[in-house]
Amino acid sequence: MQNARTESHGKRLIALVFAAVLALGMFAVAGCSSNNDEQVIRDGIAKELDVFKNPTKEALQPYMDQLDSGQMAQLEAYGIDLVEFLQHALGKFDYEIGDITVDGDKATAALTVTNIDVATITNDTMTKLQSDPAIAKEVQDIIANGGDQKDAMAVVFGYLYDALDAATDTITTDTEITLTKTDNTWNVDQDSMSGLLTGIYGNIAG
């Protein structure tokens, strides 16, 4: 029974983590306009994606501040550090910015992103954890010895982080985002982000 509760908590927390990282991607802004809009857009996209290529707590803080406080409170209650998750999930993330086309106040940018398939690795790891009796016993022993669900989740996410770190196969995705200039600032259109987020994380859903 205890292991079933841990599995349920684990699945729910994974869903919250995925929802949070999808929301993080929705705040990308590509910088202020100038006489060279193409370069401004290129530099702005690079600045945003570099944050996720090297996801430190300091660099991510402006994004974290805008996340749903209720979701973050639930993750923190179980000891889940979103920055730590991203550091493991994005350890092999890379990108290239291709052609940028500007037409008045509209622009498109071609991107190529590479990363491990975070969604598949996460799903496979959770399935393995649920069926491995040794891991089930490890979690049960933690609870039996006075630990709580926070301690149990540390074990679950420890296995997940090990799996993400060990992954070597990567997937490369070609995608395109659109941008709109408003008040002299180029902003990424949120409805064009799905391909980019799929390339970064795999086909995850919050």
PASEZA-391392 format. One record per residue (C-alpha): x, y, z. Coordinates in steps of 0.2 Angstrom, whole numbers, padded with zeros to 4 digits, always signed. Layout:
<nodes>
XYZ;...
</nodes>
This chain:
<nodes>
+0000+0000+0000;+0014+0012+0005;+0023+0009-0012;+0007+0012-0021;+0005+0029-0013;+0024+0033-0017;+0020+0028-0036;+0005+0039-0036;+0015+0054-0028;+0029+0051-0040;+0018+0051-0056;+0009+0067-0049;+0026+0076-0046;+0032+0071-0063;+0017+0079-0071;+0020+0095-0060;+0038+0095-0065;+0033+0094-0084;+0020+0107-0082;+0032+0119-0074;+0046+0116-0087;+0033+0119-0101;+0028+0135-0092;+0047+0140-0091;+0048+0140-0110;+0033+0152-0112;+0043+0167-0106;+0056+0168-0119;+0058+0186-0126;+0070+0190-0140;+0075+0208-0136;+0073+0226-0141;+0071+0231-0159;+0085+0241-0168;+0091+0245-0185;+0096+0227-0187;+0081+0217-0182;+0088+0201-0188;+0103+0202-0177;+0093+0208-0162;+0082+0192-0164;+0097+0181-0166;+0105+0188-0151;+0089+0187-0140;+0085+0169-0144;+0103+0164-0141;+0103+0173-0124;+0087+0164-0119;+0092+0147-0125;+0109+0148-0117;+0100+0149-0100;+0093+0132-0103;+0110+0126-0110;+0117+0130-0093;+0103+0130-0081;+0109+0138-0065;+0098+0143-0051;+0104+0161-0053;+0100+0161-0072;+0083+0153-0070;+0077+0164-0056;+0068+0177-0067;+0059+0162-0075;+0055+0153-0059;+0048+0169-0051;+0034+0168-0064;+0029+0150-0061;+0013+0145-0053;+0016+0147-0034;+0004+0132-0030;+0013+0120-0041;+0030+0126-0034;+0024+0124-0016;+0019+0106-0020;+0036+0102-0028;+0045+0110-0013;+0035+0100-0001;+0042+0084-0008;+0059+0091-0009;+0059+0092-0028;+0071+0106-0035;+0066+0111-0052;+0083+0118-0056;+0091+0101-0051;+0079+0092-0063;+0083+0104-0077;+0102+0102-0074;+0099+0083-0077;+0086+0084-0091;+0096+0097-0101;+0114+0090-0098;+0115+0086-0117;+0104+0100-0124;+0112+0111-0138;+0104+0122-0152;+0108+0131-0168;+0099+0146-0175;+0096+0146-0193;+0089+0158-0205;+0079+0173-0198;+0066+0182-0209;+0059+0199-0204;+0044+0206-0213;+0038+0222-0204;+0033+0218-0187;+0033+0199-0190;+0048+0187-0190;+0052+0169-0191;+0067+0160-0185;+0073+0142-0189;+0080+0132-0175;+0088+0116-0173;+0088+0108-0156;+0096+0093-0149;+0093+0083-0133;+0090+0067-0125;+0072+0061-0126;+0067+0067-0108;+0049+0061-0109;+0053+0043-0114;+0067+0041-0102;+0056+0048-0088;+0042+0036-0093;+0053+0021-0094;+0061+0025-0078;+0045+0026-0069;+0039+0010-0076;+0054+0001-0071;+0053+0008-0053;+0035+0002-0051;+0040-0015-0056;+0057-0018-0048;+0054-0026-0031;+0071-0021-0024;+0067-0003-0027;+0050-0005-0019;+0058-0013-0004;+0070+0001-0003;+0056+0014-0002;+0046+0003+0010;+0062+0002+0022;+0064+0021+0021;+0046+0023+0027;+0047+0009+0040;+0063+0017+0047;+0054+0034+0050;+0056+0042+0034;+0042+0051+0025;+0036+0054+0007;+0050+0067+0004;+0063+0054+0008;+0055+0042-0003;+0054+0054-0018;+0073+0058-0016;+0075+0039-0020;+0063+0040-0035;+0071+0055-0042;+0088+0049-0039;+0085+0035-0050;+0077+0046-0063;+0092+0058-0063;+0104+0043-0065;+0094+0038-0080;+0095+0055-0088;+0113+0057-0084;+0117+0040-0092;+0107+0043-0108;+0118+0045-0123;+0106+0044-0138;+0100+0061-0143;+0086+0067-0155;+0088+0082-0166;+0073+0092-0170;+0071+0106-0184;+0058+0118-0179;+0052+0137-0182;+0046+0150-0170;+0037+0166-0175;+0040+0183-0167;+0030+0199-0166;+0037+0216-0163;+0027+0226-0150;+0032+0242-0142;+0049+0241-0151;+0052+0223-0143;+0052+0207-0152;+0043+0194-0142;+0041+0175-0146;+0023+0170-0151;+0018+0158-0138;+0008+0147-0150;+0024+0144-0160;+0034+0136-0145;+0027+0118-0145;+0039+0112-0158;+0054+0120-0149;+0048+0113-0132;+0046+0096-0140;+0063+0096-0146;+0071+0101-0130;+0061+0089-0118;+0053+0076-0129;+0035+0075-0131;+0030+0079-0113;+0014+0085-0107;+0010+0094-0091;
</nodes>
